[in-house]
């Protein structure tokens, strides 16, 4: 039977980060990954370029039953610390919108950074190994795995949530939490595209592939980013963001022109172009195909000279307060993260150790800490991994 100081179950972002930090402290560390590849979600992220952090990251960028829980780990390992690590490894990166940092070349560089750090720290890595049973012992934990029996003092669960099952996601962390008496809250897919009901999809489906900058609101929260029409519904950063605040049955409100007083603009167009058609003029503000589909659906038509202020106000209101009730979401298959998870009231915010189970730690996405789109969830992975790695 092999004995380690620390066993980490899950070879993703938080698990590998935790392993390197613990290894550098002189701890003997084993990482167990049940799939064939380590860091599969890292490789898949950011269109293959890994949005590895966000320079504006704070605890305000996370949803949690306890909004204060993430503050300790994030303040001790802010985005600047991971950026320093990236620069030390000679990885070139760039900022896209809203503080999002991406590799210039490939997500593989971030994974290689973690693997290199683990190698330097003396971490052992095994893949294609399933943990079949976990038991607590006087000195820690005993694990039955498909590769044999193992013992450890500290056990770290870093297996993530349910999002992207073809990337290896399972509910393993929730099962372990329940086994040891921890509460697991409701979980659902988040940062996920919306599907639409048939009557809405009928006029939206032909717009598949068109992107448009919008402001979208739901349940008192708004995001201003791009929306993408798809053949199933609505996607793009704006929709992914608001999906974390949406509940089944809720409507979302879309402002197609958040920077414009559309009513005033339409009146000005009537003065300047009285013979022009309304659809033609709206086609200057959005794609012609989008203008045609929406005008046909909402029955917007006529020459500007024939449209009174009341009608123009109705048109402006519809386009800036477009209310639509999604049929659902695309679910875990395409969700970037899992909303909800292990109750943080039962976890130390400083060490990520289960308060009532000494030596058992939970890090990363399996906890009830869910970031906004744009590198925030990776920053939580790094920060929570470091927090646990410093004490295991």
C-alpha angles and dihedrals in degrees: 000000000000119000125205134174090225133019118190118196109207128046099213133107100298095037096052092044091051091047094054093048093048092044092054088056088062096257119143104241134190123188116201119199120183096204129066095252133053118226098012094161090050090056092047096047129104094012089299094313100085118231088225100179145341123241091215094053117145136148087268088073092068138079116216140144084244108041091190096056098088095048097087098052094039094050092050094047108028126176091268090065093056091044087056089053092050091050092048088057091052095243114158115220142168139206118244121182126330097008097304114153121207134179113256091221118019147337085238088078093064092047090048090050090057094044091049091050090049091050092050090048093052096246119163116222127197128180135193089036122131125206104224102175138009124197129177117235135186091266100035131290140340118210129196108203137172085255097051141278122319138185130202142168095218125033121197121194110206102155098124128218136296099282119120099010091188086063089061100269117159138160091251095122092053091050092052091047091052092045089060095044101260121142119245116200128212113296131201141161116283136181084035136139120257125241117213135222116257096257091055096039090056094071098028100050094073088059092062111144097025116123124200133177111244146158112235126192137191133162094353097311127105136190129193112207142102123308121207125204113220135183088256100041139283128347139147127106095298093055094042090052097049092045088076089062097041125096126195109278094026122123124224125215120219126197106200092191109035094165097049138077089220097187091056091045092052092050090051091050089051089055094045100037109023093160095050122105118247093233092052092053093046086052087069090062098044138010114301090237091054092047091050095049095046094043091051092047095048093035095239108166145132140078116296093242089061095052118091126208093263092056093045090050090052091050092048093048093050093050095045097039101037104166117198132169112218117221090221140292134284088254131216093328092078102013114121094210144007117249115220125007138146112018107255092208086077094051129074109245090209101049104014088232120144104254095222099035111060113213096019116112134182122198139171128009098351089076124080091263115110123177133210119255116277111067098311095114091053089051089054089051092053095043097046091044091053093045092056094037091059093060111026 
